[in-house]
Amino acid sequence: MLPMTSHPAFGTEPSASYARDMLSRDADVADYGLASAPPLPPSITCLFGSVKHGGRFTVPVQLQLKAAFGELKLDLREALFPDKHIYIVAESLCAALEVLLPEGVTVVDHGTSLFASHKVSQAGEEHGPVIYLDGWSVCSDVKFISA
């Protein structure tokens, strides 16, 4: 229940100390990045078009990326990784698939390429998240790079 004080014009209102406490609590959460973020869908598909995801969201433990005859861009630089180990399956056919990684992420690549460009560039840390990359690419440009 909210602590209330009386006000001659409006009747009752939340006390000033309560409002101050709420503002300082919200500032503390924002400073430390502890606020929750909406989850990223477990599967992202791009077919004959362009799909771009970026911003602050939570990365699921298993993520499937599919692109055919289009461009799929996923920016994970502001994403939250609740689990240390993430499993990504990336499948592309005549497409461009690019994932921007935050610093400290390690990528373990088990992908297969046929007539495709496949680039994994990272700056991994011992205690950072680990992404296990699997899947295939045919006539595509696939990049998992630290930005």
C-alpha positions in Angstrom: 0.0 0.0 0.0 1.2 3.5 -0.8 1.9 5.9 2.1 -0.5 8.7 1.7 -0.6 12.3 2.9 -3.5 14.7 2.7 -3.6 17.6 0.2 -6.2 20.4 0.5 -6.8 20.6 -3.3 -6.6 16.9 -4.3 -7.4 15.0 -1.2 -4.6 12.4 -0.8 -1.4 11.9 -2.7 1.7 9.7 -2.4 4.2 11.1 0.1 7.3 12.9 -1.2 9.6 10.5 0.6 7.9 7.5 -1.2 8.4 9.2 -4.6 12.0 9.9 -3.8 12.6 6.3 -2.8 11.0 5.0 -6.0 13.1 7.3 -8.2 16.4 6.4 -6.5 15.5 2.7 -6.7 14.8 2.9 -10.4 18.0 4.9 -11.0 20.0 2.1 -9.2 18.5 -0.5 -11.4 19.2 1.5 -14.5 22.8 2.1 -13.4 23.6 -1.5 -12.9 21.7 -2.9 -15.9 19.6 -5.2 -13.8 16.3 -4.3 -15.4 14.8 -7.2 -17.4 14.6 -6.9 -21.1 12.1 -8.5 -23.5 13.1 -11.9 -24.9 14.3 -12.3 -28.4 12.2 -14.8 -30.4 13.7 -18.3 -30.5 13.6 -18.3 -34.3 14.2 -15.4 -36.8 13.5 -16.0 -40.5 14.1 -13.8 -43.5 12.8 -14.8 -46.9 13.2 -12.5 -50.0 13.6 -9.4 -47.8 15.5 -7.7 -45.0 15.2 -8.3 -41.2 17.1 -6.3 -38.6 17.0 -6.8 -34.9 18.9 -4.7 -32.4 18.6 -3.0 -29.0 18.3 -4.4 -25.5 16.7 -7.9 -25.3 17.4 -11.2 -23.7 19.0 -13.9 -25.8 17.4 -17.4 -25.5 19.5 -20.5 -24.8 18.7 -21.8 -28.3 18.4 -19.5 -31.3 17.6 -20.4 -34.9 18.5 -17.9 -37.7 17.2 -18.7 -41.2 17.8 -16.5 -44.3 17.1 -17.2 -48.0 17.5 -14.6 -50.8 17.6 -11.7 -48.3 19.5 -10.0 -45.5 19.3 -10.9 -41.8 21.1 -8.6 -39.3 21.2 -9.3 -35.6 22.9 -6.8 -33.3 23.7 -8.5 -29.9 25.9 -5.6 -28.6 23.3 -4.5 -26.1 21.7 -7.9 -25.5 21.6 -9.7 -22.1 22.9 -13.2 -21.9 21.2 -14.9 -18.9 23.0 -18.2 -19.7 26.7 -18.6 -20.2 26.3 -21.1 -23.1 24.1 -20.2 -26.1 23.4 -22.5 -29.1 22.8 -20.8 -32.4 21.8 -22.6 -35.7 22.4 -20.4 -38.7 21.1 -21.6 -42.1 21.4 -19.4 -45.2 20.8 -19.8 -48.9 21.8 -17.0 -51.3 21.6 -14.6 -48.4 23.6 -12.2 -46.1 23.6 -13.1 -42.5 25.4 -10.9 -40.0 25.5 -11.0 -36.2 27.3 -8.3 -34.3 28.7 -9.6 -31.0 29.5 -7.7 -27.8 33.1 -7.8 -26.6 34.0 -10.8 -24.5 31.9 -13.3 -26.4 33.6 -16.5 -27.6 32.2 -18.3 -30.7 32.8 -22.0 -31.2 32.1 -22.5 -34.9 30.9 -25.9 -36.3 29.1 -24.5 -39.4 29.4 -25.8 -42.9 29.8 -23.6 -46.0 29.4 -24.4 -49.7 30.2 -21.6 -52.2 29.9 -19.2 -49.3 31.9 -16.6 -47.3 32.0 -17.6 -43.6 33.7 -15.2 -41.2 34.0 -15.5 -37.4 35.9 -12.6 -35.7 35.8 -12.3 -31.9 37.5 -11.0 -28.8 36.6 -13.7 -26.3 37.2 -13.7 -22.6 37.5 -16.6 -20.2 34.4 -15.7 -18.2 32.2 -14.3 -21.0 29.3 -15.9 -22.8 30.1 -18.8 -25.2 28.1 -19.1 -28.5 28.1 -22.6 -30.1 27.5 -21.9 -33.8 26.1 -24.7 -36.0 24.3 -24.8 -39.4 25.1 -24.4 -43.1 25.4 -21.7 -45.7 25.2 -22.0 -49.5 26.0 -19.1 -51.8 25.9 -16.8 -48.8 27.8 -14.3 -46.8 27.8 -15.2 -43.1 29.5 -13.0 -40.5 29.7 -13.3 -36.7 31.9 -10.4 -35.7 32.8 -8.4 -32.6 31.9 -4.8 -33.3 
